[in-house]
Amino acid sequence: MLLNSLFIAETEEKGRGVFTHEKIDADTVIEIAPVLVMTADERKLIDQTLLHDYIFEWGGEKNQCAMALGWVAVYNHSYESNSEYFMDFDDATMFVKTVRVIEAGEEITINYNGNWNDEKKVWFDVK
């Protein structure tokens, strides 16, 4: 499931990102996507490729990883994101839900730490 108003476009600083043509209310699920779940051993291989930046830790013990299908991997990071992602380990899906109103034309962002306002530095910001 993907909200009809979403589209992918280039950003000035982050490459591609997900945007909306229409205003979206807070607490709206904008995407539900299946994931491919992989083992810790498979992650060691993936970590040696470009896909490292597009996988999510997976499982209650975070001992697996998952590649989200759909557009989940295209949402850019923000420490004060306007959306949040959730994982359903039983159904092997992820969904993205808005945390505030998002205006038409605005980029939709998630916080790669998992919580929409988590300020812990992510791997590409650590210097």
N, C-alpha and C positions, 0 to 999 in steps of 0.2 A: 504494500500500500504506500503510495506517495501522493501527497497533496498536489492537486492539479496546478496550483499557482507557483510551484517551485521551478527554478531553472538554474542551470550552471552557466557561469560567466567568469571571465578573467578578472582578477583583482589587481590593484596597482602593486602590491607588495608580496602577496602570498600565492600567486599562481591562480589556479581555478578555485572557485568557491560556490556555495549554494546561496541563491537569492530568492526573493518572492516578488511576484507581480502584484500581489494584493495584500492588504493588511491581514494579519493573523492574530487572533485573540490569544491571551495567556492561557496556559494549560491545555493547549491543542496538540494532539499527536499529529506530527507532520510526515512521519515515515515509520514504517515497520519493515524490517529487512531480515531475510534469513542470513545465517552465518555458516561458514565452513570452520569446524572446530578441528584443531590440530594438537598433537602431543608436544611435550617439552622437547623431545628429540627432533621433531620436525621444526620446532621454533628455532633451534640452533642453526638449522640450514637457512631458514627464512631471514634470520638476523644478519646473514651475510649478503643479503640482497636489498634492493630498493624497497621491497615489500615490508621491510622492518618498520618503516615509518607509517604503515597503514594497517597494522594488526593491533588487536586489543588483547590484554591479558584476559584469560577466561577461566571460569570455574570458581567455586567457593574458596578454593585454596590457591587460586591463580597459578595453577600448575599446567595449564594449557594455554593456547592462544587461539584467536579466532579472526578470520578475515570476513568482514561484513560485505555482503553483496548489496546491490542498490547504490545509493549515494552516500551512505554513512561515512565512508572513507574520504569523501570530498569536502565535508564540512571543515572549515578552518578553526583553529584554536583561538580562544580569547580567555583571559583570566576573569573577565566579567561577561561571560557569554549570555546570549539571549535564549539559549535552549540547552537542554540537558539530554544525555543519552542514558538508556537503561538496558540491562541485559536480562534476558529470560533464558537461564541455563537449561530448563526443562524442554522448552520449545526450540532451542537453538536459534533465537532471534534477538535482534536489538531494535529498540524504538527510540525515536527522537521526539521530545516534547518541549514546547516553548515554556519559558519561565516568566515571560512578560509579553506585552503586546509587541509585535514586530510590524513595522510600517512597510508599505509597498516600496520596493526598490532596495530595501535593507538587506545586507548580508546576514545569513543565519550562521551563528557560530556555536560551537560547543567547547567546553573546557576539557582538554585531554586528560586531566587528572580524575575525571569522573563526576565531581560536584561542580555545578555551574560557576561558583565563585571561589574555588580553591586557588590560592595564590602560590602554592608550591611550584617551583620552577620545573618545567618539563624538560625532557632530554635535549632538545635543540636550543634551549635558552641557558643551559648551564655553561658557564665559561670558566 
